């Protein structure tokens, strides 16, 4: 039977809640002649692993968004051990939330010609940085013109280590886009520092709701 997403949005929420409702499901199991149970293994596994029937919650949350015409976008980050890197005043070492993301920017050269630069990068979530920082060497690798020929403003940006704030000179990129997420930042920055990751700062994080599951060591950023 064919149906449209629009027609689904107008159906009663109870029709979606019921198949995953423990009491409603138990009642249908008792009435059914089918020898197996569709969701029992999944439910028991998730309760052991997450302490809740997570699939049910996520389905209902997504349904709420669909019923309101909202498209939920979720970015998953994994906890990863990071070997020491960074400048002397601000070292990175230990476990960080890591993800892979594609980015896109339009930059203008000295002749006034605009160039699109797109690349996929590995990021760590850095709450000590107020801005998102891209590795300059990776940006240069895909940029169609030399970095020195671009009209990029050098800016002093403050980043934190504990309670101390340190200044770092970075090149400013206007309007950095994350096409997979439909998200655009007003600005981001290029850093010459030799690091294995680019950094997602609080300017990126403030657009999301963060949910972290310490058991699975996975975080979800929901836009």
N, C-alpha and C positions, 0 to 999 in steps of 0.2 A: 504494500500500500504506500503510495507516494504522499509526501506532505512537505510543506515548506517550513523554514525556520520561523517565518512570521506567524504561521498558525500555531506553532509550538509555544511561542512566547505568550500567547493568549490563553493557553490551557491552565487549569487550576494547579497551583503549586502542590496541592495534596496528591495529585496524580503522579508527581515526580517523587515526592517524599515517601509515599507508601511503599514502593518496591524496596527501598532501603531501610524502612522503618522496622526495628527489631520485632515489635509486637505484631505488626501487620504481616511481616514475612513469616513469623512463626505460625500464624494462623493459616496462611496459605500452604505451608509445608504439611500441616496436619490434614488439610483437606485434599492435598494432591496425592495421586497414585504414582507419581514419578519417584524412583528409588533414591535419587540423590538430592543434594542441596546445592543451589547455584552459588550462593555467597558465603556459606559457612566457613570454608577454608580461608578465604580472603579476610573475612571479618576477624576470625580468631588470630590469624597471623598479624594483622595490623594492631589489634589490641595488645598482643605480646610485644610488638616492636615499637609502637608509638604511644601505647596507653589509651588509645581511642580508635573508633572505627573511622579512620581518616577518609577513606573513599567516599563515605556517605556525606561527611561534612563538606568535602571539596565539590562534590556534585551539586549539593544544595547551594553553596556559595556561588558557583558558576551559573546555576539556574537563576539565582537572584539577579545577577548581572545581565543575563540574556533577557529576562522579563522586563528589565528597565532599559533595554537597548544598549547596554554597555558591553564592550568587548574587553574581557579581562586578559591582560598580558602578564605572564609570569616569567621571571628570570631565575634560573636555578644556579646557585653557587655551591661549590664543594669545598670542604675544609682540606687544605693541603699544607704539608710541611714545606717551608721555604728555607733554602740555604741562605746564609748571611750575604746580604748585599746592601749597597747604599753608601752614602758619604759618611765620613767619620762622625759628624754631629747627629746623624739620623740613620741608624742602622735598622735593617729589616731582618728578622730572624724568628723562626717559630712557625706557628700555624696561622694561616690566613684564609679567608674566603676568596676563592678563585673562580673565574668564569672566562669563557671565550665570547667575544662580541665583535661584530663588524661595525665599522664607523665610516662616516663620509663627511667631507668638508669641501667647501669651495674657497679657493685662495686666489689672490690676484697678484700678477707679477708687475715689475716696474714699468712695463709697456701698457698696463691697463687690461691685459688679457686674463680672463678668469679660467682657472683650471679646477677640475673636480679630482679629488684625491680620495680613494676608497681603499680600505685595508681591513683585515681581520686580525684582532689582537687578543692576547691573553692579559687579563686584568686581575689585580687584587683590590679588595675593598679596603680603602685607607681612610678611616674616620679622622685621622690627624691632618688630612689635607682638605682645605675648603674648596679646592678646585680639582677637576679631572686633568690628569697629566698623561700625555702620550709620549712614548719613546721617540725621540727625534730621528734616530738612525732608521727606525722602521718606517717613519713617515717619509724620509728622504728616499728610501728604497723604492717606493711606488710613485713618488711625485714626478710629474713629467718635466719639471724644470728644476734647476739647482735651488736649494733652499735660500741661498744668498740673493737670488733674483726675485724673491717674493716680498710683497709689502706686509711684513709681519712686525708688529710692535714688540719690543723687548720690555717686559714688565717684571717688577719685583713682587714675588708672591710669598706670603708667610705661611709656613707649615709648622705643626706642633710636634713636639716630642715630650710627652708628659705635660708639665705646666709651662715649658719653655717654647718660645716661638722663634723660628729661624727663617731668614730671608733667602730666597733662591731666585736668580734671574732666569726667566723663561720667555719663550716666544708665544705670543697670544694668537690663537686661531678663532675667528668669529664663527658662531653658528655651527657647532659640531653636531652631527646627526647620528642616531642609532636606528637605522632603518627597520631592523627586526622588531624593535619596541615601539616605533612610531614616536620616538622621543627626540627632542632637539634641545641642546644646551646653548645658551647665548654666547658662551665662550668656553674654550679649553686651552691647554698650554702644551708646548713642546719642551722637553727637557733633554739636555745632552748627557745627563748622568747615565752611566752604563748600568742598567738594571734589567733583569730578566722579565719584568712585567711592566705594563702601564698601570696607572693608578686611577681608580674610581673614587672621587672625592665626595664630600658631603653635598656638593651641588647636584650630583647625580642621585645620591641616596635619598635626598629629601623629596623626590618625586614618587617614592614607593612606600609601601608598608612592608616591613621586614619581619619574616617568620623564620625562626631557627629551630631545628630539631637536633638536639645534642646526641641523640641515639644514632640517627642515620648520618650525622655530620654533614647535613645538607641544609642550606638556607634558601628561602624563596623570597624574591622581591616582587611584590604585586603592584602593578601600575594602576 
